[in-house]
Amino acid sequence: MIEKKLLLELKDSYQKNEIERKKIISASNEILFKAKKTIFAIQKDDKKSASLKFSEMENDLKKLFKNFGKSRLQKEGAFKAAAEEYMEAVIFFSIINKKKISERPGIELDYDAYLGGICDAVGELVRFATNKAAAGKFSYASKMKSEAGSIMEELTDFDMTGYLRTKYDQARGHLRKLEQMAYEIKLRTKK
């Protein structure tokens, strides 16, 4: 027979965890949504909007770390997805604006958020180059190919496995798209 006292303690711990979990998921979904909006703003060359969203997301992330701590946050898939999407936006913005990518002060993200974000940012480079080429700005294809190539060269040393290996393979596929796009543009503009 299970002691009532133990059951009450378990119930209390479980309920506390569920309340925290719901708060983390809700806040994480907001960050994820803002990160997606930020990426769209960057794609449209709207730096002002993107910068505002970054400030909001960074405040939201710092609040989450303060309220729940890194180890608690890392238990939630919604938080991991938001952190990765945030890093994707940061990295994409940095590449487009020729800024160095470094750790975010006050935001303690794990390597998987950084590496996943880096890999996903390569896909955004394809969209960016495609949109620019459609607008007649063909030089962006080779610029984005060069950026993606540099990133992929650095990532080769990681020998990623599992979820991150899937992200890496997707990024490699995006690099191939950029290589193909740059090649075709070069052929067509030579005429």
C-alpha positions as CSV (number, residue, x, y, z in Angstrom):
1,M,0.0,0.0,0.0
2,I,1.3,3.5,-0.9
3,E,1.4,6.0,2.0
4,K,-1.0,8.9,1.6
5,K,1.8,11.3,2.6
6,L,3.9,10.1,-0.3
7,L,1.0,10.4,-2.7
8,L,0.3,13.9,-1.6
9,E,3.9,14.9,-2.0
10,L,4.0,13.3,-5.5
11,K,0.8,15.1,-6.5
12,D,2.1,18.4,-5.2
13,S,5.4,18.0,-7.2
14,Y,3.5,16.9,-10.3
15,Q,1.1,19.8,-10.2
16,K,3.9,22.3,-9.6
17,N,5.8,20.8,-12.5
18,E,2.7,21.0,-14.8
19,I,2.1,24.7,-13.9
20,E,5.8,25.5,-14.7
21,R,5.6,23.4,-17.9
22,K,2.6,25.3,-19.2
23,K,4.2,28.7,-18.4
24,I,7.4,27.6,-20.2
25,I,5.5,26.3,-23.2
26,S,3.4,29.5,-23.5
27,A,6.4,31.8,-23.3
28,S,8.5,29.6,-25.6
29,N,5.7,29.6,-28.2
30,E,5.7,33.4,-28.1
31,I,9.5,33.5,-28.6
32,L,9.2,31.0,-31.5
33,F,6.5,33.1,-33.2
34,K,8.7,36.3,-32.7
35,A,11.7,34.5,-34.2
36,K,9.7,33.5,-37.3
37,K,8.5,37.1,-37.7
38,T,12.1,38.3,-37.3
39,I,13.3,35.9,-40.0
40,F,10.5,37.2,-42.3
41,A,11.5,40.8,-41.5
42,I,15.2,40.0,-42.4
43,Q,14.1,38.4,-45.7
44,K,12.3,41.7,-46.5
45,D,15.3,43.8,-45.5
46,D,13.3,45.3,-42.6
47,K,16.2,45.7,-40.1
48,K,14.2,48.0,-37.8
49,S,11.5,45.4,-37.3
50,A,14.0,42.7,-36.8
51,S,16.0,44.7,-34.3
52,L,12.8,45.4,-32.2
53,K,11.9,41.7,-32.3
54,F,15.4,40.7,-31.1
55,S,15.1,43.0,-28.1
56,E,11.8,41.5,-27.2
57,M,13.0,37.9,-27.6
58,E,16.1,38.5,-25.6
59,N,14.1,40.0,-22.8
60,D,11.7,37.1,-22.9
61,L,14.6,34.6,-22.8
62,K,16.3,36.3,-19.9
63,K,13.0,36.3,-18.0
64,L,12.6,32.6,-18.6
65,F,16.1,31.8,-17.4
66,K,15.6,34.0,-14.3
67,N,12.2,32.4,-13.5
68,F,13.0,28.7,-14.2
69,G,16.8,28.2,-14.7
70,K,18.7,26.6,-17.5
71,S,18.3,23.0,-16.3
72,R,14.5,23.2,-16.0
73,L,14.1,24.9,-19.4
74,Q,16.2,22.3,-21.1
75,K,13.6,19.7,-20.2
76,E,11.0,21.3,-22.4
77,G,10.9,20.6,-26.1
78,A,9.0,23.9,-26.7
79,F,11.8,25.8,-25.2
80,K,14.5,24.0,-27.2
81,A,12.5,24.7,-30.4
82,A,12.2,28.4,-29.5
83,A,15.9,28.7,-28.6
84,E,16.9,27.1,-31.9
85,E,14.6,29.4,-33.9
86,Y,15.9,32.4,-32.0
87,M,19.5,31.4,-32.9
88,E,18.5,30.8,-36.5
89,A,17.3,34.4,-36.7
90,V,20.4,35.8,-34.9
91,I,22.7,33.9,-37.2
92,F,20.8,34.8,-40.4
93,F,20.7,38.5,-39.3
94,S,24.4,38.4,-38.5
95,I,25.4,36.9,-41.9
96,I,23.2,39.3,-43.9
97,N,24.7,42.3,-41.9
98,K,28.3,40.9,-42.0
99,K,28.5,40.7,-38.2
100,K,30.4,38.2,-36.1
101,I,28.3,35.5,-34.5
102,S,29.0,35.1,-30.8
103,E,27.4,34.0,-27.6
104,R,24.4,36.0,-26.5
105,P,25.0,37.7,-23.2
106,G,22.7,36.7,-20.4
107,I,21.2,33.9,-22.5
108,E,22.6,30.5,-21.6
109,L,21.8,28.3,-24.6
110,D,23.2,24.8,-25.2
111,Y,25.2,23.8,-28.2
112,D,22.2,22.2,-29.9
113,A,20.4,25.5,-30.1
114,Y,23.5,27.1,-31.7
115,L,24.3,24.3,-34.1
116,G,20.6,23.7,-35.1
117,G,20.2,27.4,-35.6
118,I,23.4,27.6,-37.7
119,C,22.2,24.7,-39.9
120,D,18.7,26.2,-40.4
121,A,20.2,29.6,-41.2
122,V,21.7,28.1,-44.4
123,G,18.2,27.4,-45.6
124,E,17.3,31.0,-45.0
125,L,20.3,32.0,-47.2
126,V,18.8,30.0,-50.0
127,R,15.5,31.9,-49.7
128,F,17.3,35.2,-49.4
129,A,19.4,34.5,-52.5
130,T,16.3,33.4,-54.4
131,N,14.4,36.5,-53.5
132,K,17.3,38.7,-54.5
133,A,17.8,36.9,-57.8
134,A,14.1,37.2,-58.5
135,A,14.5,41.0,-58.1
136,G,17.4,41.0,-60.5
137,K,20.2,41.2,-57.9
138,F,22.1,38.1,-59.1
139,S,25.3,38.7,-57.2
140,Y,23.6,37.6,-53.9
141,A,23.6,34.0,-55.1
142,S,27.4,33.7,-55.2
143,K,27.7,35.8,-51.9
144,M,25.2,33.5,-50.1
145,K,26.9,30.4,-51.6
146,S,30.2,31.6,-50.2
147,E,28.7,32.2,-46.8
148,A,27.0,28.8,-46.7
149,G,30.2,27.1,-47.9
150,S,32.2,28.7,-45.1
151,I,29.7,27.6,-42.6
152,M,29.5,24.0,-43.9
153,E,33.3,23.8,-44.0
154,E,33.4,24.7,-40.3
155,L,30.6,22.3,-39.4
156,T,32.3,19.3,-41.0
157,D,34.6,19.0,-38.0
158,F,31.7,18.3,-35.7
159,D,30.8,14.8,-37.0
160,M,27.2,15.4,-35.8
161,T,24.8,12.5,-35.0
162,G,21.1,12.1,-34.3
163,Y,18.9,15.2,-34.7
164,L,21.8,17.5,-35.4
165,R,23.0,15.2,-38.2
166,T,19.6,15.6,-39.9
167,K,20.0,19.4,-39.6
168,Y,23.5,19.2,-41.0
169,D,22.4,17.1,-43.9
170,Q,19.6,19.5,-44.7
171,A,22.1,22.4,-44.6
172,R,24.4,20.5,-47.0
173,G,21.4,20.2,-49.3
174,H,20.8,23.9,-49.1
175,L,24.4,24.6,-50.0
176,R,24.0,22.4,-53.1
177,K,20.9,24.6,-54.1
178,L,23.0,27.7,-53.7
179,E,25.8,26.2,-55.7
180,Q,23.4,25.3,-58.5
181,M,21.7,28.7,-58.4
182,A,25.1,30.5,-58.6
183,Y,26.2,28.2,-61.4
184,E,23.0,28.8,-63.5
185,I,23.2,32.5,-62.9
186,K,26.8,32.6,-64.1
187,L,25.9,30.7,-67.2
188,R,22.9,32.9,-68.1
189,T,24.7,36.2,-67.4
190,K,27.7,35.3,-69.6
191,K,25.6,35.4,-72.8
